[in-house]
């Protein structure tokens, strides 16, 4: 582990490439933190039940429990959102997305991605949800609850902040798509039919 790293961070995914292409590794890499990649089907169960190793706590890097140290701040660029603009956008997104999100806030985990979703249910991981769905096919699923974190430096988020003031309908479609993309990356996406219809609407407006 990196000198001074007091926790063992891990990420679960179907493959190394899937984990590397996801948004949850960005903040770790920016801080030079080491992350354990878990790609076997049983890994999520094992890691959630093994609390520590060699005196160090095991923490999922995509969980609310992952508290990262400060990272070097990127240089300011023209067109960056102000603190007030970021706060206003987060509040609008929370209202627009309704009960699909528990919270919306700016993130210090993101570098290249516009947003990520943090599973608000610490006990029901994505793999556990899939297992429960397979076991109880005829029963309705509990709705996914996530916290949405934004990268205020990303062009998509800057553009959303702009168009929400001039075209609320289009901004709403973009907001819902950002959330769905984040849910896909988190392994929590469940209803592709609505997303496909929305994408067609966005393409019509392109």
C-alpha positions as CSV (number, residue, x, y, z in Angstrom):
1,X,0.0,0.0,0.0
2,X,0.9,3.6,-0.4
3,X,2.8,5.0,2.6
4,X,0.3,6.5,4.9
5,X,-2.7,4.7,3.4
6,X,-4.6,3.4,6.4
7,X,-7.5,1.6,4.7
8,X,-7.6,-1.1,2.0
9,X,-9.9,0.1,-0.8
10,X,-11.5,-2.4,-3.1
11,X,-13.8,-2.4,-6.2
12,X,-15.9,-5.3,-7.4
13,X,-16.6,-5.7,-11.1
14,X,-17.0,-8.3,-13.8
15,X,-13.5,-7.7,-15.2
16,X,-10.4,-5.5,-14.6
17,X,-11.2,-3.5,-17.7
18,X,-14.7,-2.8,-16.4
19,X,-13.4,-1.5,-13.1
20,X,-10.7,0.6,-14.8
21,X,-13.2,2.3,-17.1
22,X,-15.6,3.1,-14.3
23,X,-15.8,6.4,-12.5
24,X,-15.0,5.1,-9.0
25,X,-11.3,4.6,-9.6
26,X,-10.7,8.2,-10.7
27,X,-10.4,9.7,-7.3
28,X,-8.2,6.9,-6.1
29,X,-5.8,7.4,-8.9
30,X,-5.7,11.1,-8.5
31,X,-4.5,10.6,-4.9
32,X,-2.1,7.8,-5.7
33,X,-4.1,5.3,-3.6
34,X,-3.9,1.6,-4.3
35,X,-7.1,-0.3,-4.9
36,X,-7.8,-4.0,-4.8
37,X,-9.7,-5.3,-7.9
38,X,-12.2,-8.1,-7.2
39,X,-13.5,-9.8,-10.3
40,X,-14.8,-13.2,-9.0
41,X,-18.5,-13.8,-8.5
42,X,-18.0,-14.6,-4.8
43,X,-15.7,-11.6,-4.1
44,X,-18.4,-9.1,-3.1
45,X,-19.8,-11.5,-0.5
46,X,-16.4,-12.2,0.9
47,X,-15.3,-8.6,1.0
48,X,-18.5,-7.5,2.7
49,X,-18.0,-10.0,5.5
50,X,-14.2,-9.6,6.0
51,X,-14.0,-6.3,7.9
52,X,-10.3,-5.9,8.0
53,X,-7.0,-7.4,7.0
54,X,-3.6,-7.0,8.7
55,X,-5.1,-4.4,11.0
56,X,-6.4,-2.3,8.1
57,X,-10.1,-1.7,7.5
58,X,-11.5,-3.0,4.1
59,X,-13.6,-0.3,2.4
60,X,-15.5,-0.4,-0.9
61,X,-14.3,2.5,-3.0
62,X,-17.8,3.0,-4.4
63,X,-19.5,3.1,-1.0
64,X,-20.5,6.1,1.2
65,X,-18.0,4.9,3.7
66,X,-15.0,5.7,1.4
67,X,-13.7,9.0,2.9
68,X,-10.8,10.2,0.7
69,X,-8.0,12.5,1.7
70,X,-7.6,15.9,0.0
71,X,-6.4,15.8,-3.6
72,X,-4.5,18.5,-5.5
73,X,-7.0,20.9,-6.9
74,X,-7.0,21.3,-10.7
75,X,-6.2,24.8,-12.1
76,X,-9.2,27.0,-12.6
77,X,-10.5,27.3,-16.2
78,X,-12.6,29.9,-18.0
79,X,-16.3,28.9,-17.7
80,X,-15.9,27.0,-14.4
81,X,-19.1,27.0,-12.3
82,X,-19.1,29.1,-9.2
83,X,-20.0,27.7,-5.8
84,X,-23.4,29.3,-6.0
85,X,-24.0,27.9,-9.5
86,X,-23.0,24.4,-8.3
87,X,-25.3,24.6,-5.3
88,X,-28.2,25.8,-7.4
89,X,-27.7,23.0,-10.0
90,X,-27.5,20.4,-7.2
91,X,-30.8,21.7,-5.7
92,X,-32.5,21.7,-9.1
93,X,-31.3,18.2,-9.8
94,X,-32.6,17.0,-6.4
95,X,-36.0,18.5,-7.2
96,X,-36.1,17.3,-10.8
97,X,-35.0,13.7,-10.1
98,X,-37.3,13.5,-7.0
99,X,-37.2,10.2,-5.1
100,X,-34.8,8.6,-7.5
101,X,-32.0,10.3,-5.5
102,X,-31.4,10.8,-1.8
103,X,-28.9,13.6,-2.3
104,X,-27.1,15.5,-5.1
105,X,-23.8,17.2,-4.5
106,X,-20.4,18.2,-6.0
107,X,-17.9,15.4,-5.8
108,X,-14.2,15.2,-5.0
109,X,-14.0,11.7,-6.4
110,X,-14.3,12.5,-10.1
111,X,-11.7,13.6,-12.6
112,X,-12.9,12.5,-16.1
113,X,-16.5,11.5,-15.6
114,X,-19.5,13.9,-15.3
115,X,-21.2,12.0,-12.4
116,X,-21.3,8.9,-10.3
117,X,-24.0,7.2,-8.2
118,X,-23.3,6.1,-4.6
119,X,-25.6,3.3,-3.4
120,X,-27.4,4.7,-0.4
121,X,-28.2,1.2,0.8
122,X,-25.1,-0.1,2.6
123,X,-26.6,-3.6,3.0
124,X,-28.0,-4.2,-0.5
125,X,-25.1,-4.2,-2.9
126,X,-25.8,-4.4,-6.7
127,X,-24.9,-8.1,-6.8
128,X,-27.3,-8.8,-3.8
129,X,-30.1,-6.9,-5.6
130,X,-29.6,-9.1,-8.7
131,X,-29.7,-12.3,-6.5
132,X,-32.9,-11.1,-4.8
133,X,-34.5,-10.3,-8.1
134,X,-33.7,-13.8,-9.4
135,X,-35.1,-15.4,-6.3
136,X,-38.3,-13.3,-6.1
137,X,-39.2,-12.8,-9.8
138,X,-42.9,-12.2,-9.1
139,X,-42.4,-9.7,-6.3
140,X,-41.8,-5.9,-6.9
141,X,-38.3,-4.7,-6.3
142,X,-37.5,-2.1,-3.8
143,X,-36.6,1.2,-5.6
144,X,-32.9,2.0,-6.0
145,X,-31.8,4.9,-3.7
146,X,-28.6,6.6,-4.6
147,X,-26.7,9.8,-3.9
148,X,-25.7,11.5,-7.1
149,X,-22.3,13.1,-7.1
150,X,-21.3,15.7,-9.8
151,X,-18.1,16.7,-11.4
152,X,-18.6,20.5,-11.7
153,X,-15.5,20.8,-14.0
154,X,-17.0,18.4,-16.7
155,X,-18.3,20.0,-19.9
156,X,-21.6,18.0,-19.6
157,X,-22.3,19.4,-16.1
158,X,-21.4,22.9,-17.2
159,X,-23.7,22.6,-20.2
160,X,-26.5,21.3,-18.1
161,X,-26.1,24.3,-15.7
162,X,-26.5,26.6,-18.7
163,X,-29.4,24.9,-20.5
164,X,-31.6,24.5,-17.4
165,X,-32.0,28.2,-17.4
166,X,-33.2,28.4,-21.0
167,X,-34.7,25.0,-21.9
168,X,-36.1,23.2,-18.9
169,X,-37.6,20.3,-20.8
170,X,-34.3,19.4,-22.5
171,X,-32.4,20.0,-19.3
172,X,-34.7,17.5,-17.5
173,X,-34.0,14.9,-20.2
174,X,-30.2,15.4,-19.8
175,X,-30.5,15.2,-16.0
176,X,-32.3,11.9,-16.2
177,X,-29.8,10.5,-18.7
178,X,-26.9,11.6,-16.5
179,X,-28.4,9.7,-13.6
180,X,-29.1,6.6,-15.7
181,X,-25.5,6.6,-17.0
182,X,-24.3,6.8,-13.4
183,X,-26.6,3.9,-12.4
184,X,-25.3,1.8,-15.3
185,X,-21.7,2.4,-14.1
186,X,-22.8,1.5,-10.5
187,X,-24.5,-1.8,-11.7
188,X,-27.8,-0.5,-10.4
189,X,-29.6,0.3,-13.7
190,X,-32.9,-1.6,-14.0
191,X,-35.2,-0.1,-16.6
192,X,-33.7,0.4,-20.1
193,X,-37.0,1.0,-21.9
194,X,-37.5,4.5,-20.4
195,X,-33.9,5.4,-21.2
196,X,-34.2,4.3,-24.8
197,X,-37.3,6.5,-25.3
198,X,-35.5,9.4,-23.6
199,X,-32.4,9.0,-25.9
200,X,-34.6,9.3,-29.0
201,X,-36.1,12.5,-27.6
202,X,-32.6,13.9,-27.1
203,X,-31.6,12.9,-30.6
204,X,-34.6,14.6,-32.0
205,X,-33.4,17.8,-30.3
206,X,-29.8,17.5,-31.3
